[in-house]
Amino acid sequence: MQKQKRKQYTAEFKAEVVKEILREEKTVSQTSAEHGIHSSQLYKWRDQALAGLPSLFSASSPYAAEGTR
């Protein structure tokens, strides 16, 4: 029996899927079915994205300077 490789997704793909989830136009289950990814994985990606949001606005972030204009 041959070992199955794990699928690897790009950061851009993950971001697009998380944006779909956050728009709340469809349920996570619907988004999961469309992309063929288990819903628990989508919840992990969403939680990871939301946890990283505050760092975008920290003083050390290159994006923080853009907001001061």
NORMODA-V531063 format. One record per helix or strand of 2 or more residues. SS is the DSSP state (alpha for helix, beta for strand). FROM is the first residue (numbers start at 1). LEN is the number of residues. If there is no record, write none. Layout:
ss=SS from=FROM len=LEN
ss=SS from=FROM len=LEN
This chain:
ss=alpha from=11 len=13
ss=alpha from=28 len=8
ss=alpha from=39 len=18
ss=alpha from=65 len=4
